[in-house]
Amino acid sequence: MSGIGSGVRLRTASMLAGGVASFALLLGAGAIGADLGVRSARAAGPVVAVEAAPPLAAPPASAGYADVVVRVAPSIVTVRAERLVKPAALPFDEKDLPPVFREFGFNPRGLTPHREGGLGSGVIVSADGYVLTNNHVVENADKVKVDLPDRRTLDAKVVGADGPSDLAILKVEAAGLPALPFGNSDAIRVGDVVLAFGNPLGVGQTVTMGIVSAKGRATGVGDGSFEDFLQTDAPINQGNSGGALVDTQGRLVGINSQILSPSGGNIGIGFAIPAKMAETVMSQLVHGGHVRRAQLGVTVQGVTSDLAESLGLEGVRGALVSDVSKDSPGERAGLERGDVIVSVDGHAVDDGNALRNRIAGTAPGTSVALGIVRDGHPQTLHANLGELRSAQAGADANGGSEARGRLGLAVRPVTPDEAAQLHLDSKTGLVVAQVDPAGPAADSGIRPGDVIEQVNRRPVNDVGQLKAAVAASPGRPVLLLVNRDGQSLFLTVEAPRA
C-alpha cells in the first residue's frame, strides 16, 4: 500500500509542474509572468526566477487502529487441541449381527478409536511462554499445539484449567515472546471501543472492531458458575474462543469466550471474560495448580421492583438472602433470610451474580464488611469467609392436592416425610399441588412441588394462615419464601383485590 500511495502523490506533483511549463510555452513568458504576478519585477530589471512550488504534503496518518494491531497481533496464537475418542461398546455380539447388515457394508470392526481435533485462539501473557485460553478449547485434550504468528508450531502443556471461569493456562518452551500487557477491565466503560483478535473458523488471524455493549453479564452457558462477562458487538465467531479483546491502547481487557446466536454465526452479541478475573485465575493456576475461592454460605437472588416494594427498599438493587446454610460464615456473621446485601467492603452490590463474583474473588479466610438492609434499616455485619467446596444436589419435591385461593394455586400442608426429604429447616409449610396457568401465582413463576414456608416474612402451616396473610396485604405484592428442590428463594405474587 505504501508504494501505491507514493506513486499517486508523485504523479499528482508531476502533473502540476508539467502543466505550468506547457502553459508558458503556449502564451509566452510575458503572459505567464503577468499571470504569476512577476511582470513588475521583469519591467524593473532582469527577470526574477520563480521558485518551484513545494511538493504536496503527505496525507495525514490513518485515523484507524493499524498501530494497535501491529503491537497486538504478534501476541495472538492459534490453539489446536486433539483428543482420542473411543467408540462406545456395541450393545450386541458381532456374531449375532444379521447377514443383511454385512451386505450393506456395515463392519463392527471398523468402529475403532479415532482422534478428534478442535481449534481455538490464545494470548501470550508472558515472555517465557505462558498462554491464556478458554478451558473449553483444551478440555479433555491429550495433545495441544500452539501456532505462533511467526509460523512456528510449538507443543504446549496445560498447566492448569478452571471450569467455573472457563479459563486455562498453557506453557510453551520458548523465550523472548511478545507478551500482551493486562489492562484494567474494571475501568473500561460501556461504549468504549474494543478490538477482538483470534482465528475465526480457521481462516487465519483476524481482527474486528466494536464497542463494549454491557458489563457484568451472565449467560449460564457451560459451567456458568462465575460469570462477569464484558459484552461486545465486535464480531466474534467459532475459533475466536480464547482470543484477546483489547482496548485502543493495545491492552488486554478480556478473553473472548462465547457468542449468543440462534444460527451459530455472529449477530453482534459476544462475551469476553474480564482481564482482572483472567489475571487472578492465571496467577493461581500457575503457582498452585488450582483456584481457591471464598464462600459466604448463603443463597441469594436478585431484587425486583415488587421485592423492593415488599421489603421497603429505597432502590431496586442488592442481593436478597433467601437461605443461610447452617454453621456457615454467613450464619456466624448474623445474616438472616430476607436480608438484602447491598455492599461488600464498601463496593456496591447490584445483584446476586455481582455478590457471588465479589466473594469468590476474595481469598478464603478474609474478613469482609457486609452492608445489609434488614426490615428497611441499614446495618453492617462482618463475616470471615470460608473456602468454597463443591455444591450438593438438592432434593426433589413432591406435589399434592387440596384448597384453592385468590393466588391461583392449590396447596396442602407438608408431611414430616416430605420435610425430611426436602431438607426443610422446619417441618411446616404448604406444598403447592396445582397452579392455575392463568392465575397470579403462575405469572410469578410458582410451580407445582414448591413448598411455601413463609408469607410476608411469617411462617405458614395451613391454608387458613395463607389466606389471612394474603388478605392482610392489600395494595401491595405478597412476599413468599419458597423452597424449590432444596433451595430457598423469595417470590412476589400480585394478588387481585377482593
C-alpha positions in Angstrom: 0.0 0.0 0.0 2.9 2.4 0.7 4.2 2.0 -2.9 0.8 2.7 -4.3 0.3 5.8 -2.1 3.7 7.2 -3.0 3.1 6.7 -6.7 -0.2 8.6 -6.5 1.4 11.5 -4.7 4.4 11.7 -7.1 2.1 11.6 -10.1 0.0 14.4 -8.8 3.0 16.7 -8.2 4.4 15.8 -11.6 1.2 16.7 -13.4 1.2 20.2 -11.7 4.8 21.0 -12.8 4.3 19.9 -16.4 1.1 21.9 -16.7 2.8 25.2 -15.8 5.6 24.7 -18.3 3.3 23.9 -21.2 1.2 26.9 -20.4 4.3 29.2 -20.5 5.4 27.9 -23.9 2.0 28.5 -25.5 1.4 32.0 -24.2 4.9 33.4 -23.9 7.0 34.4 -21.0 5.3 37.8 -20.6 1.8 36.4 -20.4 2.7 33.8 -17.9 4.8 36.3 -16.0 1.8 38.6 -15.7 -0.4 35.8 -14.6 2.1 34.8 -11.9 2.4 38.4 -10.6 6.1 38.9 -11.8 5.6 41.5 -14.6 6.6 44.4 -12.4 9.7 42.7 -11.4 10.6 42.0 -15.1 9.9 45.6 -16.1 12.2 46.9 -13.4 15.2 44.8 -14.3 16.2 41.2 -15.0 13.7 38.5 -15.0 13.1 37.2 -11.5 13.2 33.5 -11.3 10.0 31.9 -9.8 10.8 29.2 -7.3 9.2 25.8 -7.9 6.1 25.1 -5.8 6.9 22.8 -2.9 5.7 19.2 -3.3 2.3 18.3 -1.9 2.4 17.3 1.7 1.8 13.7 2.5 -1.7 12.9 3.7 -2.2 12.6 7.5 -1.7 9.3 9.2 -4.6 6.9 9.2 -7.2 7.6 11.9 -7.8 3.8 12.3 -6.3 1.2 14.6 -3.4 -0.1 12.5 -0.8 0.9 15.0 -2.7 -1.0 17.8 -3.0 -4.1 15.5 0.7 -4.1 14.8 1.5 -4.1 18.5 -1.1 -6.8 19.5 -1.0 -9.2 16.6 2.3 -10.9 17.5 0.8 -11.9 20.9 -2.2 -13.8 19.4 -1.8 -17.5 18.7 -3.9 -20.4 17.4 -4.5 -23.3 19.7 -5.0 -26.8 18.2 -6.2 -29.4 20.6 -6.6 -33.1 20.0 -8.3 -35.8 22.0 -8.6 -39.6 21.5 -12.3 -40.6 21.1 -13.1 -44.2 21.9 -16.4 -45.5 20.4 -19.0 -46.9 22.7 -19.2 -50.7 23.1 -21.7 -52.4 20.8 -24.9 -53.5 22.5 -24.7 -56.9 20.8 -22.1 -59.5 19.9 -20.7 -59.4 16.4 -21.7 -63.0 15.6 -25.4 -62.0 16.3 -25.3 -59.4 13.6 -27.8 -60.3 10.8 -26.1 -61.0 7.4 -28.1 -58.2 5.7 -26.0 -55.6 7.6 -22.8 -57.0 6.1 -24.4 -56.8 2.6 -24.7 -53.1 3.1 -21.1 -52.7 4.2 -21.6 -52.4 8.0 -18.5 -53.6 9.7 -18.4 -53.5 13.5 -14.6 -54.0 13.4 -14.4 -50.6 11.6 -15.5 -48.8 14.8 -12.1 -48.0 16.1 -10.8 -45.2 18.3 -10.0 -42.0 16.4 -8.6 -38.6 17.1 -10.8 -35.5 17.2 -9.4 -32.0 16.7 -10.5 -28.6 18.0 -9.5 -25.1 17.1 -9.3 -22.0 19.2 -7.2 -19.0 20.0 -4.9 -17.9 22.8 -3.0 -14.9 24.1 0.7 -14.8 25.1 0.8 -13.2 28.5 4.5 -13.8 29.5 7.8 -13.6 27.5 8.7 -17.1 28.8 5.8 -18.9 27.2 2.6 -18.7 29.2 -0.6 -18.6 27.1 -4.1 -17.8 28.2 -7.1 -19.5 26.5 -10.5 -20.9 27.3 -10.9 -24.1 29.3 -13.4 -25.4 26.7 -10.8 -25.1 24.0 -8.4 -27.6 25.6 -10.8 -29.6 27.9 -10.0 -33.4 27.8 -7.3 -32.9 25.2 -4.3 -35.1 25.3 -2.3 -33.2 22.7 -2.1 -29.4 22.4 -0.1 -27.3 19.9 0.2 -23.6 19.5 0.8 -21.9 16.2 2.7 -18.6 16.6 2.3 -15.6 14.3 5.9 -16.2 13.1 4.7 -19.6 11.7 6.4 -21.7 14.3 4.3 -24.5 15.8 5.2 -25.5 19.4 3.9 -28.2 21.7 2.0 -26.9 24.7 1.4 -28.2 28.2 -1.8 -27.5 30.0 -0.5 -26.0 33.3 -4.0 -25.7 34.8 -7.6 -25.3 33.9 -10.6 -23.8 35.7 -14.1 -24.9 34.5 -16.1 -22.3 36.6 -14.4 -19.4 34.9 -13.8 -21.2 31.6 -10.1 -20.3 31.6 -6.9 -22.4 31.1 -3.2 -21.6 31.0 -0.8 -23.3 28.6 3.0 -23.3 28.6 5.3 -23.5 25.6 9.1 -23.8 25.7 10.2 -20.6 24.2 11.8 -17.3 25.4 11.5 -13.7 24.3 7.9 -14.0 23.2 5.9 -10.8 22.8 3.6 -10.7 25.8 0.4 -8.7 25.8 0.0 -6.4 28.8 -3.1 -6.6 31.0 -5.4 -3.7 31.1 -7.9 -2.6 33.8 -11.1 -4.3 32.8 -12.9 -2.7 35.8 -12.2 0.8 34.4 -13.5 0.1 30.8 -16.9 1.7 30.1 -19.9 0.7 28.1 -19.4 2.4 24.8 -15.6 2.2 24.8 -14.1 0.9 21.5 -12.5 -2.6 21.6 -10.8 -4.9 19.1 -11.3 -8.7 19.1 -8.3 -10.9 17.9 -8.4 -14.6 17.1 -8.6 -17.2 14.4 -12.3 -17.4 13.4 -13.3 -20.6 11.5 -9.6 -21.4 10.9 -9.2 -18.6 8.2 -6.1 -17.2 10.0 -5.5 -14.3 12.4 -8.3 -11.7 12.2 -9.1 -8.5 14.0 -12.6 -7.0 14.3 -13.8 -3.8 15.9 -16.8 -2.9 18.1 -17.7 -1.4 21.4 -18.3 -2.7 24.9 -22.1 -3.2 24.8 -22.6 -4.1 28.5 -20.7 -5.2 31.6 -21.4 -7.8 34.3 -23.3 -10.2 32.0 -24.1 -13.8 33.0 -25.2 -16.3 30.3 -25.4 -19.6 32.2 -23.8 -21.4 29.3 -21.4 -24.2 30.2 -20.4 -24.4 33.8 -21.9 -21.0 34.4 -20.5 -20.8 38.0 -18.6 -17.5 37.9 -19.6 -15.2 35.1 -18.9 -11.4 34.9 -18.7 -11.0 31.1 -17.9 -8.0 29.1 -20.5 -7.9 26.2 -19.3 -6.6 22.9 -20.6 -6.2 19.3 -17.1 -6.7 17.9 -17.7 -9.7 15.6 -16.6 -13.0 17.3 -17.1 -16.4 15.6 -16.2 -20.0 16.2 -12.4 -20.3 16.6 -12.2 -16.9 18.4 -12.6 -18.6 21.8 -9.5 -17.8 23.9 -8.5 -14.8 21.8 -7.9 -11.3 23.0 -10.3 -8.4 23.5 -8.1 -5.3 23.7 -8.7 -1.5 24.2 -7.5 1.2 21.9 -4.1 1.3 23.7 -3.5 -2.4 22.9 -4.0 -3.7 26.5 -5.8 -6.9 27.2 -9.2 -6.3 28.7 -10.9 -9.6 28.1 -10.6 -13.2 26.9 -13.2 -13.9 24.2 -15.3 -16.8 25.3 -18.9 -17.1 24.0 -21.3 -15.8 21.4 -25.1 -15.6 21.6 -26.6 -16.7 18.3 -29.6 -18.8 17.0 -27.6 -19.8 13.9 -24.1 -20.3 15.3 -22.8 -17.3 13.5 -22.0 -13.8 14.8 -25.0 -11.5 15.3 -23.2 -8.9 17.4 -23.6 -10.4 20.8 -20.3 -11.7 22.1 -18.9 -12.2 25.6 -15.4 -11.9 27.0 -14.0 -12.9 30.4 -12.7 -9.7 32.1 -8.9 -9.4 32.2 -9.0 -8.8 36.0 -10.6 -12.2 36.6 -8.3 -13.9 34.0 -5.2 -12.5 35.6 -6.3 -13.7 39.1 -7.2 -17.2 37.9 -4.0 -17.4 35.8 -1.8 -16.5 38.8 -3.4 -19.2 41.0 -3.2 -21.9 38.3 0.5 -21.1 37.7 1.5 -21.0 41.3 -0.9 -23.5 42.9 -2.4 -25.6 40.1 -6.0 -24.8 41.1 -8.2 -21.9 42.0 -9.3 -21.2 45.6 -12.5 -19.3 46.1 -14.1 -17.9 49.2 -17.7 -18.5 50.1 -20.3 -16.8 52.4 -22.7 -19.8 52.7 -25.9 -18.1 51.6 -28.3 -18.5 48.7 -29.2 -15.2 47.1 -31.4 -13.8 44.3 -31.8 -10.5 42.5 -34.1 -7.8 43.7 -37.1 -6.9 41.5 -39.3 -3.9 41.8 -42.0 -5.9 43.6 -39.5 -7.4 46.0 -38.0 -3.9 46.7 -41.5 -2.6 47.5 -42.3 -5.6 49.7 -39.0 -5.3 51.6 -39.2 -1.5 51.9 -36.1 -0.8 49.9 -35.2 2.6 48.5 -33.9 1.2 45.2 -34.0 -1.9 43.1 -30.6 -3.3 43.8 -28.7 -5.7 46.0 -28.7 -9.4 46.6 -31.7 -10.8 48.6 -30.7 -13.6 51.0 -33.2 -16.5 50.6 -31.3 -19.1 52.6 -28.4 -19.3 55.1 -26.5 -22.5 55.5 -26.0 -23.8 59.0 -22.7 -23.2 60.6 -21.6 -21.1 57.6 -19.7 -17.8 57.6 -23.0 -16.0 56.8 -24.8 -17.6 59.8 -21.9 -16.8 62.1 -21.9 -13.2 60.8 -25.6 -12.9 61.7 -27.2 -12.9 58.2 -30.8 -13.9 58.1 -33.4 -14.7 55.4 -34.8 -11.6 54.0 -31.6 -9.5 54.5 -30.6 -7.6 51.4 -26.8 -7.4 50.9 -26.1 -4.0 49.2 -22.3 -3.8 49.6 -19.1 -5.7 50.3 -16.2 -3.7 51.8 -17.8 -0.6 50.5 -18.2 -1.9 47.0 -21.9 -1.7 45.8 -23.6 -5.0 45.0 -26.1 -4.7 42.2 -27.4 -8.2 42.1 -26.7 -11.8 43.2 -24.2 -12.5 40.4 -22.2 -9.5 41.4 -22.1 -10.6 45.0 -21.1 -14.1 44.1 -18.2 -12.9 42.0 -17.1 -10.4 44.6 -17.0 -13.1 47.3 -15.4 -15.7 45.1 -12.7 -13.3 44.0 -11.7 -12.8 47.7 -9.2 -15.1 49.4 -10.6 -17.7 51.8 -10.2 -16.6 55.4 -10.6 -12.9 54.6 -12.8 -10.8 56.8 -15.3 -8.6 54.9 -17.8 -5.9 55.9 -21.3 -6.6 54.6 -23.6 -3.7 54.1 -27.2 -5.0 54.5 -30.7 -3.7 54.7 -32.9 -5.6 57.3 -36.6 -4.6 57.7 -35.8 -1.3 55.9 -32.9 -0.4 58.2 -29.2 -0.4 57.0 -26.7 -2.3 59.1 -23.1 -3.6 58.8 -22.1 -7.1 59.5 -18.6 -8.7 59.5 -18.0 -12.1 58.0 -14.9 -14.3 58.0 -15.1 -16.0 54.6 -14.7 -19.8 54.3 -13.5 -21.8 51.3 -15.9 -22.9 48.6 -16.5 -26.6 48.2 -18.4 -28.5 45.5 -22.2 -27.9 45.7 -24.5 -30.5 46.9 -27.5 -31.6 44.9 -30.9 -30.6 46.1 -33.7 -33.0 46.9 -36.8 -33.5 44.7 -40.1 -32.0 45.7 -43.4 -33.9 45.6 -46.8 -32.5 44.5 -50.2 -33.0 46.1 -53.8 -31.7 46.1 -56.3 -29.6 48.1 -57.6 -26.0 48.6 -57.6 -23.1 46.0 -57.4 -19.4 46.8 -57.0 -15.9 45.4 -53.4 -16.5 44.3 -54.5 -19.2 41.8 -52.9 -22.2 43.3 -53.8 -25.3 45.3 -51.8 -26.1 48.5 -51.8 -28.6 51.3 -49.7 -29.0 54.5 -46.3 -30.6 54.1 -45.9 -34.0 55.7 -42.9 -34.8 58.1 -41.6 -37.3 55.5 -41.6 -34.6 52.8 -39.9 -32.1 55.2 -37.1 -34.6 55.8 -36.8 -35.4 52.1 -36.6 -31.7 51.2 -34.2 -30.9 54.0 -36.6 -28.2 55.3 -35.4 -26.2 58.3 -38.8 -26.9 60.0 -41.5 -29.5 59.4 -44.1 -26.9 58.5 -45.1 -25.3 55.2 -47.5 -25.7 52.3 -46.8 -27.9 49.3 -48.0 -26.3 46.0 -50.2 -29.1 44.4 -51.6 -27.2 41.4 -51.1 -23.9 39.7 -53.7 -22.1 37.6 -51.9 -21.3 34.3 -54.0 -18.0 34.1 -53.6 -17.1 37.8 -51.2 -14.7 39.6 -49.1 -17.5 41.0 -48.2 -18.8 37.5 -47.3 -15.3 36.4 -44.9 -15.1 39.3 -43.1 -18.4 38.5 -44.5 -20.6 41.2 -44.5 -24.3 40.2 -46.2 -27.5 41.5 -43.9 -29.0 44.1 -42.8 -25.7 45.5 -43.1 -25.5 49.3 -44.3 -22.2 50.7 -42.6 -21.7 54.0 -43.3 -18.0 54.7 -45.8 -15.4 53.6 -44.7 -11.8 54.3 -41.9 -13.0 56.5 -44.2 -15.1 58.7 -44.3 -18.9 58.8 -47.5 -20.6 57.4 -48.7 -24.0 58.5 -52.1 -24.3 57.0 -54.4 -22.9 54.3 -56.1 -20.5 56.7 -52.9 -18.8 57.6 -52.1 -18.4 53.9 -55.4 -16.8 53.2 -55.2 -14.5 56.2 -51.7 -13.3 55.2 -52.9 -12.6 51.6 -55.9 -10.7 52.9 -53.6 -8.6 55.2 -51.6 -7.4 52.2 -54.0 -5.0 50.3 -52.4 -2.9 47.7 -49.0 -4.5 47.6 -47.4 -7.7 46.3 -47.4 -10.8 48.6 -43.9 -11.9 49.5 -43.5 -15.7 49.6 -40.5 -17.7 50.8 -40.5 -20.8 48.7 -38.4 -24.0 48.9 -37.7 -25.4 45.5 -35.6 -28.6 45.1 -33.9 -27.9 48.4 -33.1 -24.3 47.6 -34.9 -21.3 49.1 -36.0 -18.2 47.1 -38.3 -15.3 47.5 -41.1 -14.7 45.0 -43.7 -12.0 44.9 -47.3 -12.5 43.8 -49.6 -9.7 42.8 -52.9 -10.8 44.5 -56.1 -9.5 42.9 -58.2 -7.2 45.0 -61.1 -8.9 46.9 
